[in-house]
Amino acid sequence: MGWLWAIIVGFVLGVIAKAVIPGRQHSPLWLTTIFGMLGAIVGNAVARAAGVASTSGIDWTRHLFQLIAAIIIVFLGDMAYMALWGRRKQQQRQA
């Protein structure tokens, strides 16, 4: 069940991050989900380092760290995706 929750949380974080970032992102949904999962992992690590990883009730601070990390990772990941694959797709269209 742990992996299933990781995929669900990664998907939700990735989609929210895509919605927050202005402009159009070109990375596919499966890659956005992976970026969201990475954002959750990084956000948990930052929350743990800040001493707010486990609080009573809902961990809003931890979730905020996860979302911020997901936004950064989705933004950078989409830039990398376009740098690697965007040129190839443009070249294929021109040919």
PyMOL commands that set and color helices and strands:
alter all, ss='L'
color gray80, all
select helices_A, chain A and resi 2-20+29-50+60-94
alter helices_A, ss='H'
color red, helices_A
deselect
rebuild
show_as cartoon
